[in-house]
């Protein structure tokens, strides 16, 4: 790679690319070109001979990021032959375990179970354990996930237990792991935990993988949990060639185990580390950057840095306040319709919200405005029932010990094998110490099973066994087509009320298999299933231009859009209510706000409501503290006119008025002038407040006042006894 090629980099970027091997921390602010820096560094090390492709590993967190990194490195290296290993954390660990799982007691053909199967398995463990006062399956799963993130095995969790509830969860964790082992399966947490265990107990394997990762690069380092931190230490300890890239201001996954101390304490872990800051932003306007910077500067847990940009100032940030969540949603939909009507693609626009429950009213408003949209993070394609049914057959072919998939396969399409037959089959498997799948082939000799159930079970077992023998020479699509034909799956779906939509999903699954087959050799069924298991929410995005994206703020990492809406900016919602009395939680919420704001390239909209119904309860709402942290000079305020009419007229018909230049309605007399929009007033009962709305004149004049203590009140001005507050 010539120096001329490196001329596309700014000085700090070039410093990061050319830095010699050793511990390096690249603090990459939002939109500062971190992916370019990582890919150029990888390509430069290989092209210059400083690193070999087969000794270079780059890990990141999403398939989308890994795919983009691979494509960029390939483009930079050209037709040089060998390429480095670029992967997500979980995919890298899965690859390691596919080669070495037998060293820690697993078969290399292990299944990877998803969240739904994880929860189903925990429920069975709870049923079988029959413990008194057991927690819910969701609580048990969360605690097991936490234990795995902290690199704790069941026995270690038990050692640290201080009460009966913790001891019970440790026992349930042990039973759950035993079930997984019997199924020759791992959950997502196990991919990391078992890799760590492999490295900790098998020094020869560790030495081999250290050679494979002699040059280790870690993207989004601020999102690593303790277990990932330990694995990175294991791999890089001998060579010391560790380059991590991240931004503590974008650490937003504390709730799932991410530890911000990993990046904040990097210099303590590696005293001789080189620190490089990327502070030039290429994504956003000056206005957006100034607003986001003003918010994040209120955090204490951060390193000193300040983003800047050569981009133009751009438009002011629009801040809209609606009376209710319906009004807020209708404004968002109305504005999106206006933007797309002026030539913007729907896919250039994203709407963020703090919790999934906010999406309902937004969807309704978009439907009314005929705006096409997609929910990112909703039901994944691979979670549709008919898709999961077909995948169950594939999982059994890849791993016959996968009992959960065997049960699903047996029941769909219906073939006369009921719950009682499955129960007896499980007893046969336990008695003869064989898998549930193998037990299907022995039911004809079982006197408790009727012949009408035993025969289809034996037939299913027989042709699946025969298919297993031919599997190495078959493409994934061919396997799927044979399963569909043998089971009569299409005829079964056609008989359902929504059969046409389900058949379309089956066709899409075949298309996905076909695309996979074109890039992979026959016999790669395990690789196909592994890829499906590790699909993330952001992988659902379609950037072809057809739909507006709706998603939670936590799904926003790594994305950018010309236009961003952040809705529900209210105390108790964003920041979330559970964060109110915890500084660390508030700082996490502020980082989440910063991440959302810095996704915007050209236009940023912030919105809230004075009253919101959520989870069946309507409450008065106060503006988010994050709004107060933004310089008002950067904001263009929009508010509906005569909002009290929202209760009697559909919100979609309400006009809105720009109050950014302190425009005021006409008023009659000094009393009404005192109560102009935005005036600060005092009430003898409710205390201090701000006038938000007013309607009517003379004796009929009414005002909506947002009080600091009493919330929002509608008052008849003549009798309100409001006093102006100076200043």
Buried (B, 14 or more C-beta within 10 A) or exposed (E): BEEEEBEEBBEBBBBBBBBEBBBBBBBBBBBBBBBBBBBBBBBBBBBEEBBBBEBBBBBBBBBBBBBBBBEBBBEBBEEEEEBBBBBBBBBBBBBBBBEBBEBBEBEEBBBBBBEEBBBBBBBBBBEEBEBEEBBEBEEBBBBBBBBBBBBBBBEBBBEEBEEEBBEBBBBBBBBBBEBBBBBBBBBBBBBBBBBBBBBBEBEEBBEEBBEBBBBBBBBBBBBBBBBBBBBBEBBBEEBBBBBBBBBBBBBBBBEEBBBBBBBBEBBEBBEEBBEBBBBBBEBBBBBBBBBBBBBBEBBEBBBEBEBBBEBEEBEBBBBBBBBBBBBBBBBBBBBBBEBBEEEBBBBBBBBBBBBEEBBEBBBBBBEBBEBEBBBBBEEBBBBBEBBBBBBBBBBBBBBBBBBBBBBBBBBBEEBEBEEEBBEBBBEBBEEEEBBBBBBBBBBBEBEEBBEEBBBBBBBBBEBBBEBBEEBEEBBBBBBBBBBBEBBEBBEBBEEEEEBEEBBEBBEEBBEBBBEBBEEBEBEBBBBBBBBBBBBBBBBBBEEEEEBBBBBBBBBBBBBBBBBBBBBBBBBBBBBBEEBEEEEEBBBBBBBBBBBBBBBBBBBBBBBBBBBBEBEEEEEBBBBBBBBEBBEEEBBBBBBBEBBBBBEEEEBBEBEBBEBBEEEEEEBEEEBBEBBBBEBEBBBEEBEBBBBBBBBBBEEEBBBBBBBEEBBBBEBEBEEBEBEBEEE
